[in-house]
Amino acid sequence: MPNFYISTPIYYVNAAPHIGHAYTTIVADTIKRIRRMLGDDAYLTTGSDEHGQKVERSAAAAGLEPQQFTDRVSEAFRAEWDELGLECDFFRRTSDPRHALAVRKIFERCLANGAVYKGTYTGKYHLGDEAFVTDEEAASADLEMITTVTEENYFFRLSAFQEKLLELYESQPEFVQPDARRNEVMAFVRAGLNDLSISRSTLRWGIPLPNDPEHVFYVWFDALTTYMSAIGYGEHDGPGSDYERLWPIDVHLVGKEIVRFHAVYWPAFLMAAGLPLPKQVWAHGWLIFQGGKMSKTKGNIVRALPIKRVVGVDGLRYYLLREIVFGQDGNFSHEALTVRYNADLANGIGNLASRTSSMLARYCGGKVPEAVRGTDSGGLPPLATLCIGEAIELYRKFAFSKALEKIWSLLARTDKYIVEHKPWELARADDSDSRFQLEATLYNTAEALRIACVLLAPVIPAGAQRIWELLGQPGAVAEQRLDRLQWGGLAPGTAVGAQAAVYPRLDVAKSVESMEDLEAEALEEQARLMGASAPQALEIDTPEIEIGDFAKVDLRVGVVRAADRVKKSRKLLQLSVDIGEAEPRTILSGIGEKYGPDEMVGRRIAVVANLKPRKMMGQLSQGMLIAATLEDGEPHLADFPAEAPIGARLG
C-alpha cells in the first residue's frame, strides 16, 4: 500500500483558531480522505508554532508564562480539530522537547556542511514581524514597532542556494503550485537571495542552539522542522520508523502568504543538511469577507465552531470546498453559506436521498429491486461512469469545486429522471411493463445515489455515511475504494435503512442571526483564552504626562484632498491634507495596504500638525495621521463625520 503524507502549516499560537486555520485543515483532511479511498496509507500532520517574541508578548498580555500560554492556545487548536471531526494523525508542538532534537540535528548537519556561520548584523527590526526590515519597509511601518538592533546571529548561507533552487523549480514544475505562486517564488529567487539570520541572542523563549546556548533558534528554522519532528526525525528515524516510511512528504499545504518560507527557505535548509526535499508545496488563497481579507482590525474574524453548530460540519466543509476554487481567493459570508447549504445539501442530495428511500419503502417493500434490463435507464449508467472518472481526476488535482460540480450534475440528472418516469404513476398502473419500469427506475435512482454518496464521502463524511446506511449498505462508506467504484454495485434485495432527514432545510435569516450570535459568544471565549483584559493592566506602566505635555501636541481635523501611491512602496500613500491653512500639507503614511487612494479622498482624519517634518522615500512628510494598530499590525484610522470643521483642534 503506497504511503501518502500531507501537512497543514504549523499554526502560530499568538491567537485562537479561526476560519482560515479551519479552511486549510479541512482541505488537508479532505485530501487525506481521498487518498485513503484511493488505496493509499495516508497521514496528516499539523501542530502549533509556539516560540518567538510575539508569543512572549501575548503571554505577558495574558498574565501567563509563555509555556502556560502556549499550553492553553495549543489545546484550543486540538480541541477545535476534534470537534470538527478532522483526522490529524500527528500533532507536534514546537515547545515539545522531542521537536528540539530534530531542530538541533538539522542545524548540526548544516553547520558541519559549512552552510551556517556566525556574524554580526545591525539593522532596523520590526517587533511585530520579528524580522529585520529594509529602510523602505521601516519608513512605512508603525514607528513604535521599529527599533535599531545590533546583535550577533547565526546566519544560514541562503545566497549559496540560488542556482540550486532555480534548478529545482525548473526541473520539477510541480514542486510549487499553483503556477501563479511558482512564478512568484522564481521571481523572488532570481532577484537575489541574502543570507538568513536563524538565531536570536535577545530572545529567551525558544530552542537553544546546541553549540551556543546563549542563542535560540529563529522562528522559521524552528517551525519548518516540525514536519519532520512530528514523524520522529531526531528521535526515532531509523529503519521501520514513521520518518523512514513517510519522508519526503508528498504535500505541504500552506496559505499563499507563507509560500516563500516553504518553497525557498525550507528546501534550502534541507539541501544544506543533505536531506530529501518535499515533493510539493501547494499554496491556497485567502478567504475574503465583507471589507476584504479577514483581520482583527477590520473586525471580520470568523470562527468555525459557531458555523458548525448551525449548519453542521458537512455544511461548512461543503461550502468551503464547493464555493472556493482551491488556489484562488474566495468570498465568504454566513448568508451565502446558508443559501448553498439549502440549495445543494438540503434540497439537493438530502431531498434525493429522502425521496429515494421513501419510494423504496412504499413501492418495493423497503428493499432494493432488481435492475431490470431493457428498460429506459435515462442515460444514468454511462453518466455515472463518466462522473466517477472525472471526479477522481479532479480530486487528484485538488480541483474540489469542479469535482463537486460533476457530482451534482449526476444528482441533477437523477432528479430529472425521477420526474420523467413518475414512479408514483407507474405504481398505480396494473400491468407488468409498468412494474418492470418502476423497479428499474428505483434501482437506477438508488444506484446513482450510491455512487454519488461514495464520491462525496471525503467532502461530507457524516452525511455520506447516513445516506450509505439509508441505502442499507454495510460498514463505513469511507472504506470504499474510489478507483474501484462502478455501476451495478447495489445488490438487489438489500433492505434499506430507516428514513430520516439527512440535511434539514434552514431558515436563512434565522441561521445567519444564530451564527452571528454564537460568533459574539466565541469572541468572549477567545478574550478569556487570550487574557484580553491583561493589556489594560499593562497600560498602567505607561509614563504619566502633565497636561502641559499633552498641550504641546497640535491635533487637528483634516480632510484629504488628493491621494496617490508612492512608487516602489507597497504601504506608503502620499496625501494632500487640508487642515485649514493657506496650503494643504503633504503627508506620507504607511496605510496603503489597507486603504486605497480612492478611499482616502474626502475622508476627515486626525492629524498631528506640529510634528517635525521628515524625509520618507526621498519626499518630505509634513505631519502624521492618527491610527490605532491592533495585534495584526493593520492601521485603523481615527476619522470624523462630514460636519466636523476642517482645522478644528482636538483636545
GIHUQUI-V706378 format. One record per residue. N is the residue number from 1. RES is the residue in one small letter. OMEGA is omega in whole degrees, -180 to 180 (* if undefined). Layout:
N:RES:OMEGA ; N:RES:OMEGA
//
This chain:
1:m:-179 ; 2:p:176 ; 3:n:175 ; 4:f:-175 ; 5:y:-179 ; 6:i:179 ; 7:s:163 ; 8:t:167 ; 9:p:173 ; 10:i:-166 ; 11:y:-180 ; 12:y:-169 ; 13:v:175 ; 14:n:176 ; 15:a:180 ; 16:a:-178 ; 17:p:178 ; 18:h:-173 ; 19:i:177 ; 20:g:175 ; 21:h:-178 ; 22:a:-179 ; 23:y:-179 ; 24:t:-176 ; 25:t:176 ; 26:i:178 ; 27:v:-180 ; 28:a:178 ; 29:d:179 ; 30:t:179 ; 31:i:179 ; 32:k:179 ; 33:r:178 ; 34:i:-178 ; 35:r:178 ; 36:r:179 ; 37:m:172 ; 38:l:174 ; 39:g:179 ; 40:d:171 ; 41:d:-167 ; 42:a:-178 ; 43:y:-179 ; 44:l:175 ; 45:t:168 ; 46:t:-179 ; 47:g:-177 ; 48:s:179 ; 49:d:-163 ; 50:e:-177 ; 51:h:174 ; 52:g:-174 ; 53:q:-179 ; 54:k:177 ; 55:v:176 ; 56:e:-178 ; 57:r:179 ; 58:s:178 ; 59:a:179 ; 60:a:179 ; 61:a:179 ; 62:a:-180 ; 63:g:-177 ; 64:l:168 ; 65:e:-178 ; 66:p:-179 ; 67:q:177 ; 68:q:-179 ; 69:f:-178 ; 70:t:174 ; 71:d:-176 ; 72:r:-175 ; 73:v:178 ; 74:s:178 ; 75:e:177 ; 76:a:176 ; 77:f:-179 ; 78:r:-180 ; 79:a:180 ; 80:e:179 ; 81:w:178 ; 82:d:-178 ; 83:e:178 ; 84:l:177 ; 85:g:-179 ; 86:l:-172 ; 87:e:179 ; 88:c:-176 ; 89:d:180 ; 90:f:175 ; 91:f:-177 ; 92:r:176 ; 93:r:179 ; 94:t:176 ; 95:s:178 ; 96:d:179 ; 97:p:179 ; 98:r:177 ; 99:h:-179 ; 100:a:178 ; 101:l:-179 ; 102:a:-179 ; 103:v:-179 ; 104:r:-179 ; 105:k:178 ; 106:i:178 ; 107:f:-178 ; 108:e:177 ; 109:r:178 ; 110:c:180 ; 111:l:-180 ; 112:a:-179 ; 113:n:175 ; 114:g:-177 ; 115:a:-179 ; 116:v:176 ; 117:y:179 ; 118:k:-179 ; 119:g:180 ; 120:t:-179 ; 121:y:174 ; 122:t:-180 ; 123:g:177 ; 124:k:-174 ; 125:y:180 ; 126:h:-176 ; 127:l:-178 ; 128:g:-179 ; 129:d:-177 ; 130:e:-176 ; 131:a:169 ; 132:f:-176 ; 133:v:177 ; 134:t:177 ; 135:d:180 ; 136:e:180 ; 137:e:179 ; 138:a:-179 ; 139:a:-176 ; 140:s:-178 ; 141:a:173 ; 142:d:-175 ; 143:l:-179 ; 144:e:-180 ; 145:m:-176 ; 146:i:174 ; 147:t:177 ; 148:t:-174 ; 149:v:169 ; 150:t:-179 ; 151:e:173 ; 152:e:177 ; 153:n:163 ; 154:y:-176 ; 155:f:173 ; 156:f:-177 ; 157:r:-179 ; 158:l:-178 ; 159:s:-178 ; 160:a:-174 ; 161:f:-177 ; 162:q:-177 ; 163:e:179 ; 164:k:179 ; 165:l:179 ; 166:l:177 ; 167:e:177 ; 168:l:-178 ; 169:y:-179 ; 170:e:-176 ; 171:s:180 ; 172:q:-177 ; 173:p:-179 ; 174:e:-176 ; 175:f:176 ; 176:v:179 ; 177:q:-2 ; 178:p:-174 ; 179:d:-180 ; 180:a:178 ; 181:r:177 ; 182:r:180 ; 183:n:178 ; 184:e:-179 ; 185:v:-179 ; 186:m:178 ; 187:a:179 ; 188:f:-178 ; 189:v:180 ; 190:r:-179 ; 191:a:179 ; 192:g:-178 ; 193:l:175 ; 194:n:176 ; 195:d:-167 ; 196:l:175 ; 197:s:-178 ; 198:i:177 ; 199:s:175 ; 200:r:176 ; 201:s:-179 ; 202:t:-176 ; 203:l:180 ; 204:r:-175 ; 205:w:-179 ; 206:g:-179 ; 207:i:179 ; 208:p:176 ; 209:l:-176 ; 210:p:-177 ; 211:n:-176 ; 212:d:-173 ; 213:p:176 ; 214:e:178 ; 215:h:171 ; 216:v:-177 ; 217:f:175 ; 218:y:-165 ; 219:v:-172 ; 220:w:177 ; 221:f:178 ; 222:d:-169 ; 223:a:-176 ; 224:l:-180 ; 225:t:-179 ; 226:t:-179 ; 227:y:178 ; 228:m:-180 ; 229:s:-179 ; 230:a:-179 ; 231:i:168 ; 232:g:-180 ; 233:y:-178 ; 234:g:-178 ; 235:e:177 ; 236:h:-177 ; 237:d:180 ; 238:g:-180 ; 239:p:179 ; 240:g:-178 ; 241:s:174 ; 242:d:180 ; 243:y:-179 ; 244:e:-178 ; 245:r:-166 ; 246:l:-180 ; 247:w:11 ; 248:p:-179 ; 249:i:180 ; 250:d:-177 ; 251:v:163 ; 252:h:178 ; 253:l:-175 ; 254:v:170 ; 255:g:-174 ; 256:k:-178 ; 257:e:179 ; 258:i:-179 ; 259:v:-178 ; 260:r:-177 ; 261:f:-178 ; 262:h:-175 ; 263:a:179 ; 264:v:-176 ; 265:y:-173 ; 266:w:178 ; 267:p:177 ; 268:a:176 ; 269:f:-177 ; 270:l:175 ; 271:m:-179 ; 272:a:-180 ; 273:a:-178 ; 274:g:-178 ; 275:l:-179 ; 276:p:-179 ; 277:l:171 ; 278:p:178 ; 279:k:-176 ; 280:q:170 ; 281:v:-177 ; 282:w:-176 ; 283:a:178 ; 284:h:-178 ; 285:g:-179 ; 286:w:168 ; 287:l:-177 ; 288:i:-178 ; 289:f:173 ; 290:q:-177 ; 291:g:174 ; 292:g:-179 ; 293:k:-179 ; 294:m:176 ; 295:s:179 ; 296:k:-178 ; 297:t:-177 ; 298:k:178 ; 299:g:-178 ; 300:n:173 ; 301:i:179 ; 302:v:180 ; 303:r:-173 ; 304:a:-171 ; 305:l:174 ; 306:p:178 ; 307:i:-179 ; 308:k:-176 ; 309:r:177 ; 310:v:-176 ; 311:v:-180 ; 312:g:180 ; 313:v:-179 ; 314:d:-180 ; 315:g:179 ; 316:l:-180 ; 317:r:-176 ; 318:y:-179 ; 319:y:-177 ; 320:l:-177 ; 321:l:-179 ; 322:r:-172 ; 323:e:-174 ; 324:i:176 ; 325:v:-173 ; 326:f:-176 ; 327:g:179 ; 328:q:171 ; 329:d:-180 ; 330:g:-180 ; 331:n:178 ; 332:f:171 ; 333:s:178 ; 334:h:-178 ; 335:e:180 ; 336:a:178 ; 337:l:-178 ; 338:t:178 ; 339:v:179 ; 340:r:177 ; 341:y:-179 ; 342:n:-174 ; 343:a:-171 ; 344:d:-177 ; 345:l:-178 ; 346:a:-177 ; 347:n:-177 ; 348:g:-174 ; 349:i:179 ; 350:g:179 ; 351:n:179 ; 352:l:179 ; 353:a:-180 ; 354:s:179 ; 355:r:-177 ; 356:t:-179 ; 357:s:179 ; 358:s:-179 ; 359:m:177 ; 360:l:179 ; 361:a:-174 ; 362:r:-170 ; 363:y:-174 ; 364:c:176 ; 365:g:178 ; 366:g:179 ; 367:k:177 ; 368:v:-179 ; 369:p:175 ; 370:e:173 ; 371:a:-173 ; 372:v:180 ; 373:r:175 ; 374:g:178 ; 375:t:-177 ; 376:d:180 ; 377:s:179 ; 378:g:-179 ; 379:g:-177 ; 380:l:-179 ; 381:p:179 ; 382:p:178 ; 383:l:179 ; 384:a:179 ; 385:t:178 ; 386:l:-179 ; 387:c:179 ; 388:i:-178 ; 389:g:-178 ; 390:e:-179 ; 391:a:180 ; 392:i:-180 ; 393:e:179 ; 394:l:175 ; 395:y:-180 ; 396:r:-180 ; 397:k:-177 ; 398:f:177 ; 399:a:-172 ; 400:f:-177 ; 401:s:180 ; 402:k:177 ; 403:a:180 ; 404:l:174 ; 405:e:-180 ; 406:k:-179 ; 407:i:180 ; 408:w:173 ; 409:s:176 ; 410:l:179 ; 411:l:179 ; 412:a:178 ; 413:r:178 ; 414:t:176 ; 415:d:-180 ; 416:k:178 ; 417:y:178 ; 418:i:-180 ; 419:v:-179 ; 420:e:-173 ; 421:h:171 ; 422:k:-179 ; 423:p:-179 ; 424:w:177 ; 425:e:177 ; 426:l:-179 ; 427:a:-180 ; 428:r:-178 ; 429:a:-176 ; 430:d:177 ; 431:d:-174 ; 432:s:-180 ; 433:d:179 ; 434:s:179 ; 435:r:177 ; 436:f:-178 ; 437:q:177 ; 438:l:-178 ; 439:e:178 ; 440:a:-179 ; 441:t:-178 ; 442:l:176 ; 443:y:-178 ; 444:n:178 ; 445:t:-179 ; 446:a:-179 ; 447:e:175 ; 448:a:178 ; 449:l:179 ; 450:r:-179 ; 451:i:177 ; 452:a:-180 ; 453:c:180 ; 454:v:-180 ; 455:l:-177 ; 456:l:-176 ; 457:a:178 ; 458:p:-175 ; 459:v:-180 ; 460:i:-171 ; 461:p:-177 ; 462:a:180 ; 463:g:179 ; 464:a:179 ; 465:q:178 ; 466:r:179 ; 467:i:177 ; 468:w:179 ; 469:e:178 ; 470:l:177 ; 471:l:176 ; 472:g:-177 ; 473:q:-177 ; 474:p:173 ; 475:g:-177 ; 476:a:178 ; 477:v:180 ; 478:a:178 ; 479:e:177 ; 480:q:178 ; 481:r:178 ; 482:l:-176 ; 483:d:175 ; 484:r:-178 ; 485:l:178 ; 486:q:-179 ; 487:w:175 ; 488:g:-177 ; 489:g:180 ; 490:l:-174 ; 491:a:175 ; 492:p:-180 ; 493:g:179 ; 494:t:177 ; 495:a:-179 ; 496:v:-178 ; 497:g:179 ; 498:a:-179 ; 499:q:178 ; 500:a:177 ; 501:a:-178 ; 502:v:-180 ; 503:y:179 ; 504:p:179 ; 505:r:-178 ; 506:l:170 ; 507:d:-172 ; 508:v:-176 ; 509:a:-179 ; 510:k:-180 ; 511:s:178 ; 512:v:179 ; 513:e:180 ; 514:s:180 ; 515:m:180 ; 516:e:177 ; 517:d:179 ; 518:l:177 ; 519:e:178 ; 520:a:177 ; 521:e:179 ; 522:a:178 ; 523:l:177 ; 524:e:179 ; 525:e:178 ; 526:q:177 ; 527:a:177 ; 528:r:-179 ; 529:l:-175 ; 530:m:-179 ; 531:g:-172 ; 532:a:-179 ; 533:s:-176 ; 534:a:-179 ; 535:p:179 ; 536:q:178 ; 537:a:-179 ; 538:l:-178 ; 539:e:179 ; 540:i:-180 ; 541:d:178 ; 542:t:-178 ; 543:p:177 ; 544:e:178 ; 545:i:175 ; 546:e:179 ; 547:i:178 ; 548:g:177 ; 549:d:180 ; 550:f:-178 ; 551:a:179 ; 552:k:-178 ; 553:v:-179 ; 554:d:-180 ; 555:l:-177 ; 556:r:169 ; 557:v:177 ; 558:g:175 ; 559:v:-179 ; 560:v:180 ; 561:r:-180 ; 562:a:-179 ; 563:a:177 ; 564:d:174 ; 565:r:176 ; 566:v:-178 ; 567:k:178 ; 568:k:177 ; 569:s:177 ; 570:r:-167 ; 571:k:-169 ; 572:l:168 ; 573:l:172 ; 574:q:-174 ; 575:l:170 ; 576:s:-169 ; 577:v:178 ; 578:d:177 ; 579:i:176 ; 580:g:178 ; 581:e:-178 ; 582:a:-179 ; 583:e:175 ; 584:p:175 ; 585:r:168 ; 586:t:-179 ; 587:i:175 ; 588:l:-177 ; 589:s:-178 ; 590:g:-177 ; 591:i:-169 ; 592:g:178 ; 593:e:177 ; 594:k:-176 ; 595:y:174 ; 596:g:179 ; 597:p:-179 ; 598:d:179 ; 599:e:-174 ; 600:m:-175 ; 601:v:-179 ; 602:g:-178 ; 603:r:175 ; 604:r:-171 ; 605:i:174 ; 606:a:-175 ; 607:v:168 ; 608:v:-170 ; 609:a:-176 ; 610:n:175 ; 611:l:180 ; 612:k:-180 ; 613:p:177 ; 614:r:-179 ; 615:k:176 ; 616:m:-180 ; 617:m:177 ; 618:g:-178 ; 619:q:-178 ; 620:l:177 ; 621:s:-172 ; 622:q:179 ; 623:g:-179 ; 624:m:174 ; 625:l:177 ; 626:i:179 ; 627:a:173 ; 628:a:176 ; 629:t:-180 ; 630:l:-171 ; 631:e:-178 ; 632:d:174 ; 633:g:-179 ; 634:e:-180 ; 635:p:175 ; 636:h:-171 ; 637:l:168 ; 638:a:-179 ; 639:d:-171 ; 640:f:176 ; 641:p:-174 ; 642:a:-177 ; 643:e:179 ; 644:a:-176 ; 645:p:179 ; 646:i:180 ; 647:g:180 ; 648:a:-179 ; 649:r:179 ; 650:l:177 ; 651:g:*
//
